[in-house]
Amino acid sequence: MAGLDNAEQRAQRVTYGVGAVAGVVLLVLLCLFCSRLLL
């Protein structure tokens, strides 16, 4: 059971990491899009 718990924690960290990267990318794209609208 301990191995399963460790694997689950690793998977959760990977999921949060992917979500954070996706959020940063979306934020950058949104900033670029807004700067194009202002120019």
C-alpha positions, -999 to +999 in steps of 0.1 A: +000+000+000+029+024+007+041+020-029+006+028-042+004+059-020+038+071-032+028+066-068-004+085-063+015+114-047+039+115-076+010+115-101-007+143-082+025+164-083+029+158-120-008+168-125-003+200-105+029+208-124+013+203-158-016+225-147+007+252-135+027+252-168-006+254-188-018+283-166+015+302-172+013+296-209-023+308-211-014+339-191+014+347-214-008+342-245-035+364-229-010+392-223+003+389-258-032+390-272-042+420-251-010+439-261-019+433-297-053+448-292-039+479-275-015+486-304 
